[in-house]
Amino acid sequence: MSRSFPSSRGNSTCPWDTVGGKMSDKNREQWINIKFCVKIGKIASETLALLTVAYGEYAMKKSSVFEWHRRFKEGRDVLEDPRSGQPKTQRTDANVDRVRTLVRSDRRLGVRVITEELIMNRETVRKIVKEDLGMRTFSAKMVHGILTHDQKQRRLHISSDLLGNAEMFDRVITGDETWCFEYDPETKRQSLRWKTQNSPRPKKARLSRSQVKTMLMCFFDQKKIVHYEFIAQGQTVNQ
């Protein structure tokens, strides 16, 4: 009993002939062209459109084009029979160690610089950094000043001396002042509301701070407020 095998040309599901598992010349061209499109930044749908124009009825199926586009984007570089095993990529333990060493040597390096330094696929480097190493980029936290070791030690000694003379704080009175407005506009966080996907977004009128304001001066010790008063309009506050 004879059996018929589907042709590897036209709308085959992968760019390999069914006879002997070999790649046909036509599909090999498309395979290389998909890789080229990935290199120049074409997305999968654009790649499919170009192949359709170039090969017509012999163009690969959409699912096959999208699959190979994804593989090339993940770093696949080697021409090999997909039936022989998992596709080879640059996402290996050795390359993970190389990326880890480079990032730890300079944590300001971006993905593009790491890619150029190690001569690797950019998408592969991005996945290694984010998924394998679990790293994310964060901006440096702004602080008033970074103390030297001697400055930290001096502050430690002063704090220790103050703790040994705790009753001194009972005699310390300090003060501060702040502007009190007639009203304050609602902040963005205060206006948060729960809503469903179909419900309308809440609205509020744009308001500015009240022009009517007065200054409040307050003096206090470590236990309570000692004195406070509102300063009259036009009055100057000095030491």
N, C-alpha and C positions, 0 to 999 in steps of 0.2 A: 504494500500500500504506500503510495507516494504522498509526501507531505509538502506543502508549499510554505516557503519562508517569506516574511515581509521584506520588501526591498529597503535597503539602507538609504536610498536616495529620497529626495523630496522631503516628506514630513516624518522623518525618522525621529525617534525620541532622544537619541544621543548621537554625537558625531562619529560613530564607529560602525563599520559594516558588520552585519550579523554573521558573515562568513569569515571564520577564523579570528574574529575579534580585532580586525585591522581597520585602521582609519582610511576612508576613501580620500582621494585627492580633493574632491569638491568639499567634503566636510572638513578636511584638514585646513583648507583655505578659510572656511567660516570660523573655525576654532581660533586660528591666528588673528582673523579680523576682529573677533570678539575681544581678544586680549589687547589688540591695538586700541579699540574703543575705550576699554577700561583705562589704558595708559593716558589717553588724552582727556579723560574726565567725562566721557559720555555715560549717561544712565542707561539702564537696561532697556527701557522702552525706545530710546533713541537708537540704540544698537540694533534692536529688532527691526525698526523701520529701515535702517540702512541696508541690512541683510536682505530684506524683502525686495528693496529696489534693485540690489545687485544680482540676486539669485532667483528672484521670481518664485515659481512653484517649487524649486529645489531648495528654498531657504529652510533652515531648521525651524522646528516648532517653537512657539512662544515659551513653553515650559522649559525646553532644553536651553534656549538662549538665556533665559533668566537664571537658570541653574549655573551655567558656565560663567556667566557674568559675575555671579556671586563668588564662585570659586577663585576666579582670577583676582577679584577685588580683595579677597582674603589672603592673597599672596602666592597662589599656585603658579609655579614657573616651569615645571617639568612636563614634557609631552610623554604621557604614559597611558597605558590601557587602564581605564577606570575599574575594570573587572579584576585587576590584579591586586587590589587592596585599596586602602584609604589614600586619597590624594596627598602628595607630599607638599608641605607648606614650610614657611620659615618659622612657624610658631613651635619651636623645639625647646627643650630644657636648656640647651647650650645658649640659644639666643635669648632666652629669658634671663639667664645669668649675665649675659653681656649687657642687656638693657638695664638690669638692676645695678650693676657696677657703675655704668655711665651716669645714671640718674643720681646715685648716691654721691658721686664725685662733684656734681653740680646740679642742684635741684631747681635751678632756673631754666634748664634746657627744655625747649618745646619739642613736640613730636616731630616737626619738620627737621630740626637740627639733629635729633637722635637718628632719624631716618638717613640723613646725609652722612652722619658720622659712621654709622654701622653698615651702610649700604643695604638697607632692608626696605621692604614694602611698608608704606606709610600706615595703611590700615592694620597691618600685622603689628606694628609698633604700638599703635593706639590700643589695640586689644590686649597686648602684653602688659602695658602700663596700667590700664584700668581694670582688667579682669584677672590677670595672673598675679600682678603685684599689688592690686587693690589700692592704687594711688589716685588722688584727685588734686587739682590745682586750687590753691587758696591764696588770697591776697594777704600780705603781712598785716598783722594787727597794729594799729597806731597806738603808741604809748607816749607819755609825756617825756620820758627820757630813759635811756638805758644806762644803768649804773655800772661802774667798775667794781672790781672785787673789793678794793679798799673802801669805796663809798658804802657798799653793802655792809661791810664789817663795822664801820663807824655807826651806821644807823642801828645795827644790832646792839652795840654797846650802849648807845643812848637810850634805846627802848628798854634795855635791861635795867638801867639806872632809874628810869621813870617808874617802872613797875615796882622797884624797891621803895619808892617814895609815893605810894598811891594817894595818901591824904592830900598831896599837893593839888590834885585835880579838883578837890572840893572847893578850892579857892579860885579856880579859873573860870572866867566868864568871857564868852565870845559873842559876836553878833554878826548879822548878815542882813542884806536887804534884797527885796524882790519887787517887781512891778505887779500890781494887781489890776487886771482889766475888768471892765464892766461885764464883758462876756468873752469867752474863747470859742472859736469855731471848732466844730467836731473834727477830730483827727480821722485819717483814713482807716486806722485800726478800729477806732470807736464806731465807725459806720459799717463794719462787717456784718453781713446778714446771711443766714442760710437760705438757699434757693435751689429749686429743682432745675433740670436742664431746660424745661419748657417755660418756666416762669420768668417774667420780665426782670431785668436788672434794676435794683433799687436806685433812686436818684436823689440828689440833694442839691440845693442852691449853693453857688460859690459865695463864700463869705470871707471877709478879712477880719483881722482882730479889731476889737473896739478901739476907737481913738480916745475914749474916756478911760483914764487910768490914774492910779495913785500909787505912791511908793510906800511899802510896808517895811519898817525896820524892827528887827526882833533881836533880843539879847537873851542868852540862856547859858546855864551851866550844865554839868553832866546829868542833872536830875530833872530839871524843869525849865520852863520859860520864866525868866526873871522880869523882863519888861518888853513891851512892844508898843508901837504907835504908828499911825498913818501920817505921813508928811504932807503938809498942805501944798496946794499947787503953787509953783513959783519959788518955794523955799529951797535954799541950797543946803546940802548936807556936806559937812566936812568932818575932819577928825575930832 
